[in-house]
Amino acid sequence: MSVVARLLGALLLCALFAAPAHAQNPYAAVFKDQCCYLTLESGEVAGGQFFEFENSGAAWDVRNLKLGIAGPYERDSPFYHPSWYELRRPARLPVQAVLNGQRARFGFAIQAPANVGTQTVYREHFQLVAEGEYWVAGSEVYLDYTVLPSVPPNVGFTSIPAAVNRSGKLEVSVDATDNRAILRVEFSVGGKTFTVAAPEADGRTFKLSVPAEEVPAGSHTLIARAVDRVGNFATATAAITLTLADRDGDGVLEDTDCNDRSTAIRPGATDIPANGVDENCDGADALPLVNAAFSSQWVASTKTTRVTSLKIKGVPMGARVEVRCAKRGCPFSVRRFTARGGTLDLRRQYFRRAKLRVGTTVEIRVIVPGYITKVARYTMRKKRTPLTAYLCMPPSAAKPTRTCA
């Protein structure tokens, strides 16, 4: 047999036993579902894209089965998003393995190409690929994306009051439109920003309705900022005034009333001691008065007065007692001691033999930390019982006063 004949025979055997490349591909898929045909603004990002397939061939493995860009293969996609698994691979198999007859969904996000000057329709092709082996037969799919130019939205006020009382609601409306969609409208006033994400039923009216007390009183510039899905924005401004409220109707406006929701709390109200409430709006709750009672009996003559009884009842344990005596006839000027509580007999202790001259004063103070000091002052008179005054002395006071607040 000639050399030529032998070569022809070898070639014939190779042709008989060598199958085409596509016949050797063990991978196959059946398309089941997809999402979504979209209209996007240039540069806009959209998630929720997917293709779902059923495996109709060899098992799929997460290590190499991916969703690739096709038509043609291995091209750069104008819809690439940084979340893609690889540059030309939007997604990979979402589970470890998919056997024949099982399904898998490949999800991904896209970003519309930038600098699109006119409305353009893109047909983006995809296909499953077993990396380094084969493109999966039966998985050729595509999605159509309509891309619009990126332009700023339009916005303008349609309803805004000139003045709003802070006891009510601040309600304003704007008309906001875009060639694609408005993502949100931001209303800024008085250092506060409120965001409205959803329009009214007409799809273009955005209404702000918030308690007016969230905005400081005074005259403000209200700014409405409409933002589209790629960050383009437009603004509109209007003047508005927030007036002071009197929510409880007590005649005192909120800038002076420390609780504008209670008629019992306002400047000038009686402050109940030690109840944890500042009723008179002076910045602090009134302190309680020491709960002690004074009793006394006297015998007065032309020149002197003798003490026949001088007691303090209900003295708190640990209270500090001061007994002061001024002018002629005093057996001392000041005596201080800590009481054990109960009833104290000051005559027996200090004034048993005292003859107090006319004009002499005896002052007794009962002092307890965190309380208003209770004071009794007796001023001696000619042939009459002493002039008696019950006084108060707040912790910060230097002298007793007739006012206990």
C-alpha positions as CSV (number, residue, x, y, z in Angstrom):
1,M,0.0,0.0,0.0
2,S,1.4,3.3,-1.0
3,V,2.2,6.1,1.5
4,V,-0.6,8.2,0.1
5,A,-3.1,5.4,0.6
6,R,-2.0,4.9,4.2
7,L,-2.4,8.7,5.0
8,L,-5.8,8.8,3.5
9,G,-6.9,5.8,5.6
10,A,-5.6,7.4,8.8
11,L,-7.5,10.6,8.0
12,L,-10.7,8.6,7.3
13,L,-10.4,6.8,10.7
14,C,-9.9,10.1,12.5
15,A,-13.0,11.6,10.8
16,L,-15.1,8.5,11.8
17,F,-14.1,8.5,15.5
18,A,-13.8,12.3,16.2
19,A,-17.2,13.8,17.2
20,P,-17.9,17.5,16.6
21,A,-17.1,19.8,19.6
22,H,-20.8,20.6,20.2
23,A,-21.6,16.9,20.4
24,Q,-19.2,16.5,23.2
25,N,-20.8,19.2,25.4
26,P,-22.4,17.4,28.4
27,Y,-24.1,20.6,29.7
28,A,-27.6,21.6,28.7
29,A,-30.3,23.9,30.1
30,V,-33.9,24.8,29.5
31,F,-35.0,28.4,30.0
32,K,-37.8,28.9,32.6
33,D,-38.1,32.6,33.7
34,Q,-36.5,36.0,33.6
35,C,-36.7,39.6,34.7
36,C,-36.9,42.3,33.5
37,Y,-37.3,44.5,30.5
38,L,-36.5,48.0,31.9
39,T,-36.5,51.7,31.0
40,L,-33.6,53.3,32.7
41,E,-31.9,56.7,32.9
42,S,-28.3,56.9,31.7
43,G,-26.2,55.8,34.7
44,E,-29.1,54.3,36.7
45,V,-28.6,51.2,38.7
46,A,-31.2,48.5,38.8
47,G,-31.2,45.3,40.8
48,G,-33.6,42.3,40.7
49,Q,-32.5,41.1,37.3
50,F,-32.4,37.3,36.9
51,F,-32.6,34.3,34.6
52,E,-33.9,30.9,35.7
53,F,-32.9,27.7,34.1
54,E,-33.6,24.0,34.5
55,N,-30.6,21.6,34.2
56,S,-31.1,19.1,31.4
57,G,-27.6,17.8,31.1
58,A,-24.7,17.0,33.4
59,A,-24.6,18.3,36.9
60,W,-23.7,22.0,37.4
61,D,-21.0,22.9,39.9
62,V,-20.6,26.2,41.7
63,R,-16.9,26.1,41.0
64,N,-17.3,26.7,37.3
65,L,-20.9,27.3,36.3
66,K,-21.6,31.0,35.6
67,L,-23.9,33.4,33.7
68,G,-21.8,35.0,31.0
69,I,-22.1,37.8,28.5
70,A,-22.8,36.6,25.0
71,G,-23.7,37.7,21.5
72,P,-20.8,37.8,20.9
73,Y,-19.0,35.9,23.6
74,E,-16.5,37.4,26.0
75,R,-17.4,41.0,25.1
76,D,-17.5,43.9,27.6
77,S,-21.0,44.8,28.6
78,P,-22.2,48.4,28.7
79,F,-24.4,47.3,31.6
80,Y,-21.6,46.1,33.9
81,H,-22.1,46.7,37.6
82,P,-19.3,46.4,40.3
83,S,-21.5,43.7,42.1
84,W,-20.9,41.3,39.2
85,Y,-19.0,38.1,40.0
86,E,-16.5,38.9,37.4
87,L,-16.0,41.5,34.6
88,R,-18.0,39.5,32.0
89,R,-19.8,37.2,34.4
90,P,-22.8,38.9,36.0
91,A,-23.4,35.9,38.4
92,R,-22.4,32.4,39.3
93,L,-24.3,29.3,40.3
94,P,-26.1,30.4,43.6
95,V,-25.9,26.9,45.2
96,Q,-23.2,24.2,45.5
97,A,-24.6,22.0,42.7
98,V,-27.7,21.5,40.5
99,L,-28.5,18.1,39.2
100,N,-30.4,17.1,36.1
101,G,-34.1,18.2,36.4
102,Q,-33.3,20.8,39.1
103,R,-33.6,24.6,38.7
104,A,-31.3,27.5,39.5
105,R,-31.9,31.3,39.4
106,F,-29.0,33.6,38.5
107,G,-29.6,37.1,40.0
108,F,-27.6,40.2,39.2
109,A,-27.8,44.0,39.0
110,I,-27.0,46.3,36.1
111,Q,-26.0,49.9,35.6
112,A,-27.1,51.7,32.4
113,P,-24.3,53.2,30.3
114,A,-23.4,56.8,31.0
115,N,-23.5,59.7,28.6
116,V,-26.4,58.4,26.5
117,G,-27.5,61.5,24.5
118,T,-30.7,60.1,23.0
119,Q,-33.2,57.4,23.9
120,T,-31.5,54.1,22.9
121,V,-32.7,50.5,23.1
122,Y,-30.0,47.9,23.9
123,R,-30.5,44.1,23.5
124,E,-28.2,42.5,26.0
125,H,-27.4,38.8,25.4
126,F,-26.5,36.3,28.2
127,Q,-25.6,32.5,28.3
128,L,-24.6,30.0,30.9
129,V,-21.0,28.9,30.7
130,A,-19.0,26.0,32.3
131,E,-15.8,28.0,32.7
132,G,-12.9,26.5,30.8
133,E,-15.1,23.9,29.1
134,Y,-18.3,24.8,27.2
135,W,-21.1,27.4,26.8
136,V,-24.2,25.6,28.0
137,A,-26.6,24.6,25.2
138,G,-30.1,25.9,25.4
139,S,-29.3,28.8,27.7
140,E,-29.1,31.6,25.2
141,V,-31.2,34.5,26.5
142,Y,-31.5,38.3,26.3
143,L,-33.1,41.3,27.9
144,D,-34.0,44.6,26.2
145,Y,-33.1,47.8,28.1
146,T,-34.4,51.3,27.0
147,V,-31.9,54.0,28.2
148,L,-32.9,57.6,28.4
149,P,-30.6,60.7,28.5
150,S,-29.7,61.9,32.0
151,V,-31.5,65.2,32.6
152,P,-32.4,67.1,35.8
153,P,-36.0,66.9,37.1
154,N,-38.5,69.8,37.4
155,V,-40.0,70.9,40.7
156,G,-42.3,73.7,41.8
157,F,-44.6,74.5,44.8
158,T,-48.3,74.0,44.3
159,S,-49.5,74.7,47.8
160,I,-47.8,76.5,50.7
161,P,-49.3,78.6,53.5
162,A,-47.8,82.0,54.4
163,A,-47.9,81.2,58.1
164,V,-48.4,78.1,60.3
165,N,-49.0,78.0,64.0
166,R,-46.7,75.5,65.7
167,S,-49.7,73.8,67.4
168,G,-50.9,72.5,64.0
169,K,-49.4,70.7,61.0
170,L,-47.0,72.0,58.4
171,E,-48.5,70.9,55.0
172,V,-47.0,71.9,51.7
173,S,-47.1,70.3,48.2
174,V,-44.9,70.4,45.1
175,D,-45.2,69.2,41.5
176,A,-42.1,67.1,40.6
177,T,-41.5,65.4,37.3
178,D,-38.6,63.7,35.5
179,N,-38.0,61.9,32.2
180,R,-37.5,58.7,34.1
181,A,-38.7,58.9,37.7
182,I,-38.4,61.0,40.9
183,L,-36.6,59.1,43.6
184,R,-37.5,61.5,46.5
185,V,-38.3,65.1,47.4
186,E,-36.4,66.6,50.3
187,F,-38.1,69.5,52.2
188,S,-35.6,71.6,54.2
189,V,-36.7,74.3,56.6
190,G,-35.4,75.8,59.9
191,G,-32.4,73.4,60.0
192,K,-34.6,70.3,59.5
193,T,-35.0,68.1,56.5
194,F,-38.0,65.9,55.8
195,T,-37.9,63.3,53.0
196,V,-41.0,62.3,51.0
197,A,-40.3,59.2,48.8
198,A,-43.7,58.4,47.4
199,P,-45.9,60.7,45.3
200,E,-49.7,61.1,45.6
201,A,-52.0,59.1,43.3
202,D,-51.2,61.3,40.3
203,G,-47.6,60.3,40.4
204,R,-46.2,63.8,40.4
205,T,-47.5,65.5,43.6
206,F,-45.3,65.2,46.6
207,K,-46.9,66.3,49.9
208,L,-45.2,67.1,53.1
209,S,-47.3,66.8,56.3
210,V,-45.5,67.0,59.6
211,P,-46.2,68.4,63.1
212,A,-45.4,72.1,62.8
213,E,-43.7,72.0,66.2
214,E,-40.8,70.1,64.6
215,V,-39.7,73.4,62.9
216,P,-38.4,76.4,65.0
217,A,-40.6,79.5,65.3
218,G,-39.8,82.3,63.0
219,S,-39.5,83.2,59.3
220,H,-37.8,80.6,57.1
221,T,-37.0,79.8,53.5
222,L,-38.5,76.4,52.6
223,I,-36.4,74.5,50.0
224,A,-37.9,71.6,48.0
225,R,-35.2,69.4,46.4
226,A,-36.4,66.9,43.8
227,V,-33.9,64.1,43.2
228,D,-34.1,61.5,40.3
229,R,-32.7,57.9,40.3
230,V,-29.2,58.9,39.2
231,G,-28.8,61.9,41.6
232,N,-29.8,64.7,39.3
233,F,-31.8,67.3,41.2
234,A,-33.7,70.5,41.0
235,T,-34.8,72.9,43.7
236,A,-37.7,75.4,44.4
237,T,-37.9,77.8,47.3
238,A,-40.7,79.6,49.2
239,A,-41.0,81.8,52.3
240,I,-42.9,80.5,55.3
241,T,-43.4,81.7,58.9
242,L,-43.9,79.5,62.0
243,T,-45.8,81.3,64.8
244,L,-45.6,80.5,68.5
245,A,-48.2,78.2,70.0
246,D,-50.4,78.2,73.1
247,R,-51.4,74.6,73.1
248,D,-53.0,74.4,76.5
249,G,-54.8,77.7,76.2
250,D,-53.4,79.1,79.5
251,G,-52.6,82.5,77.9
252,V,-48.8,81.9,78.0
253,L,-47.0,81.2,74.7
254,E,-44.6,78.3,74.3
255,D,-41.4,80.3,74.4
256,T,-42.2,81.2,78.1
257,D,-44.4,78.3,79.1
258,C,-42.1,75.4,80.2
259,N,-44.9,72.9,79.6
260,D,-47.3,74.2,76.9
261,R,-49.6,71.1,77.3
262,S,-50.6,71.7,80.9
263,T,-52.6,74.6,82.3
264,A,-51.2,73.8,85.8
265,I,-47.7,74.5,84.6
266,R,-46.8,78.1,83.6
267,P,-45.0,81.1,84.9
268,G,-46.8,82.4,88.0
269,A,-48.3,79.0,89.0
270,T,-48.0,77.7,92.5
271,D,-45.1,75.3,92.7
272,I,-45.9,72.3,94.8
273,P,-42.8,71.4,96.8
274,A,-40.9,68.1,96.2
275,N,-43.3,66.6,93.6
276,G,-40.7,66.5,90.8
277,V,-42.6,69.1,88.8
278,D,-41.5,72.7,88.1
279,E,-45.0,74.2,88.0
280,N,-43.9,77.9,88.0
281,C,-41.2,77.5,85.3
282,D,-38.4,78.9,87.4
283,G,-36.1,76.1,86.5
284,A,-36.4,74.0,89.6
285,D,-39.0,72.1,91.7
286,A,-39.9,73.9,95.0
287,L,-38.2,72.5,98.1
288,P,-40.3,71.2,100.9
289,L,-40.5,73.2,104.2
290,V,-39.1,71.5,107.3
291,N,-42.1,70.0,109.1
292,A,-41.7,71.3,112.6
293,A,-44.1,73.3,114.8
294,F,-43.2,76.0,117.4
295,S,-45.1,76.7,120.6
296,S,-44.4,79.3,123.2
297,Q,-45.8,81.1,126.3
298,W,-44.5,84.3,127.8
299,V,-45.0,86.7,130.8
300,A,-44.3,90.3,129.9
301,S,-43.8,93.3,132.2
302,T,-42.9,96.9,131.6
303,K,-39.2,96.2,131.1
304,T,-38.7,92.5,130.7
305,T,-40.3,89.3,129.4
306,R,-39.9,85.8,130.8
307,V,-40.2,82.6,128.9
308,T,-42.6,80.1,130.5
309,S,-42.7,77.6,127.6
310,L,-40.7,77.4,124.4
311,K,-40.9,74.1,122.5
312,I,-40.4,72.7,119.0
313,K,-42.5,69.7,118.1
314,G,-41.9,67.2,115.3
315,V,-38.2,68.0,114.8
316,P,-36.7,65.5,112.2
317,M,-33.9,63.3,113.5
318,G,-30.5,64.8,112.6
319,A,-31.9,68.3,112.1
320,R,-29.5,71.1,113.0
321,V,-31.1,73.7,115.4
322,E,-29.9,77.2,115.8
323,V,-31.1,79.4,118.7
324,R,-30.2,83.1,118.3
325,C,-30.7,85.9,120.9
326,A,-29.9,89.5,120.2
327,K,-29.8,92.6,122.5
328,R,-30.1,93.0,126.3
329,G,-31.1,90.2,128.6
330,C,-29.8,87.4,126.3
331,P,-28.0,84.6,128.1
332,F,-26.0,83.9,124.8
333,S,-25.9,85.1,121.2
334,V,-26.0,81.8,119.3
335,R,-26.4,78.1,120.2
336,R,-26.2,75.3,117.7
337,F,-26.8,71.6,118.1
338,T,-28.0,68.5,116.3
339,A,-31.4,67.2,117.3
340,R,-32.3,63.6,118.1
341,G,-35.8,64.3,116.8
342,G,-39.2,64.6,118.5
343,T,-40.0,67.6,120.8
344,L,-37.3,70.0,122.1
345,D,-37.8,72.1,125.3
346,L,-35.7,75.2,124.7
347,R,-36.8,77.1,127.8
348,R,-35.5,74.4,130.1
349,Q,-32.2,74.3,128.2
350,Y,-31.6,78.0,127.5
351,F,-34.1,80.4,128.9
352,R,-35.2,79.1,132.3
353,R,-33.8,82.2,134.2
354,A,-33.7,84.7,131.3
355,K,-35.3,88.1,131.6
356,L,-35.4,89.5,128.1
357,R,-35.6,93.3,127.7
358,V,-38.0,95.1,125.4
359,G,-36.7,95.0,121.8
360,T,-34.8,91.7,122.3
361,T,-35.3,89.1,119.6
362,V,-35.2,85.3,119.9
363,E,-34.9,83.5,116.6
364,I,-35.0,79.7,116.2
365,R,-34.0,77.9,113.0
366,V,-34.6,74.2,112.2
367,I,-32.3,73.2,109.3
368,V,-32.5,70.0,107.3
369,P,-30.4,69.6,104.1
370,G,-32.6,69.7,100.9
371,Y,-35.4,71.5,102.7
372,I,-36.4,75.1,103.3
373,T,-35.4,76.1,106.8
374,K,-38.3,76.9,109.2
375,V,-37.7,80.0,111.3
376,A,-39.6,81.4,114.3
377,R,-38.8,84.9,115.4
378,Y,-40.0,86.5,118.7
379,T,-39.6,90.2,119.4
380,M,-40.1,91.3,123.0
381,R,-42.7,94.1,123.7
382,K,-43.7,96.2,126.7
383,K,-46.4,94.5,128.7
384,R,-47.4,92.4,125.7
385,T,-46.6,89.0,124.4
386,P,-43.8,89.0,121.9
387,L,-44.4,89.8,118.3
388,T,-44.2,86.5,116.5
389,A,-43.2,85.9,112.9
390,Y,-42.8,82.6,111.2
391,L,-40.3,82.8,108.4
392,C,-38.5,80.7,105.7
393,M,-34.9,80.4,104.6
394,P,-34.1,78.6,101.4
395,P,-30.7,76.8,101.3
396,S,-29.2,79.6,99.2
397,A,-30.6,82.5,101.3
398,A,-28.4,84.5,103.7
399,K,-31.3,85.7,105.8
400,P,-34.9,84.5,106.6
401,T,-37.7,85.9,104.5
402,R,-41.5,85.8,104.7
403,T,-41.6,84.1,101.3
404,C,-41.0,80.4,101.3
405,A,-40.5,79.9,97.5
